[in-house]
Amino acid sequence: MKILSADYVLPVSSELIENGAVAVEKDKIISIGKRDELIKKFPEANRDNFGEAVIMPGLVNAHSHLEITAMRGFLDDVEEDFYAWLIKLTKTRAEKLVDKDIETSAIFGALEGARAGVTCFGDIGRMGKAGLQALKKIGLRGIVFQETEFSPKNEEAESDFARLKDKILALKESETELVKIGVSPHAPYTVSRKLFEKITDYALAENIKITIHAAESNQEREFFLTGEGFFAEVYEKLNLKWNAPKVSVIEYLAEIGVLRAKPLLAHCVKVSERDIELIAETGSRIAHCPKSNAKFGHGIAPLEKFLDKKIRVGFGSDSVASNNTCDILEEARFATLFARNIKDKKRFLTAREIIETATLGGASALGLENEIGTLEANKQADLIVVALDNIAQMPVHNVYSALLFASNARDVRLTMVGGEEVYRDGQAKKASSKEITLKMKEIAGKCK
Ligand SMILES: [Zn+2]
């Protein structure tokens, strides 16, 4: 058993504890409380005191694409044109990188996550194996969602689904206690209605989690409501037929039965009041990615409304090709600043509820709220230590505020998953940070 202590323990599920401690045995939290009391209760336990710092639940990144980490900054010159962005990404991945490179790219992304205090990822991969290997290698928890290929034709839904199912079944063989497999129909404009229906039925029958990119941009909204605009041009270029459903993306997903599976919907920037109602009523969840949305110029998702409707919301970095960092404290800060700056806001989001969103919110978005997301006895020991002694953070008058408005990945000292240290003071503990970095640099060179 070990006792981790610091000036503050922030359990999320209860009040902040000054001079607090967390007792951990094997993979679980045994007890939390005042440092002196825990030492008295467990005198034999090993002690680790972090001093001027806060111990809190691990951060959850509910939406990432670890496999394209090597493309950080690589697509910035074409991001004004989403089609060109996608083509450059797809071509580079197909023509210049081999499977092993994509795996290394994902491992580097997982390393970045561990360094930023992310203990759990909701990661989407065209090559699901890459994300799976990455989380395993660094020692993180997560759900790896195998993504569909471009599959917009109803006539091909049978074969599209058969291929997808084969991939999922193969990945499931490698599931561990920490890493589980989910499925991601990429987006309503790349997946046929029939394939969506098949995936939903399969996911419900097999109890597999689903995530979907949804309601991300005006172009997508226009395509669904009127059948015109950017995506209509893309469909025309590819000689594809499209009958606009003439409803919003969220209404469409409800209509074809996808929301029955309570999917995790990434983005939800372009949503109406009715859409938000539908998401709330069906128990669907949201991965809020404010920095990626802003970088593409897509707009601001109404976080305050999601939270007020009690929708399960977590933060996501999206890929670092569209962010360009995986830093959930920074993501949370952007989310708050954007939300507070909206003209018709009803209230001021508080630092405390945003820290809850970054931890328990993300866990709930991934359906893992019973295992992780708070510091409580019997929960998994997924926790982080964030230093509070940087010049840029001091003085600390309010811990929630210091975390949200003055801290970032720089300040994370320890990342622990299931009771095991995976990152401490600049170094990954289960793999060599140096080796991974060198390999990633080689791959980046191949992209050019
Ligand atoms: Zn995404």
Residues whose N, C-alpha, C, O or C-beta is under 5 A from the ligand:
A	BS01	ZN	D318
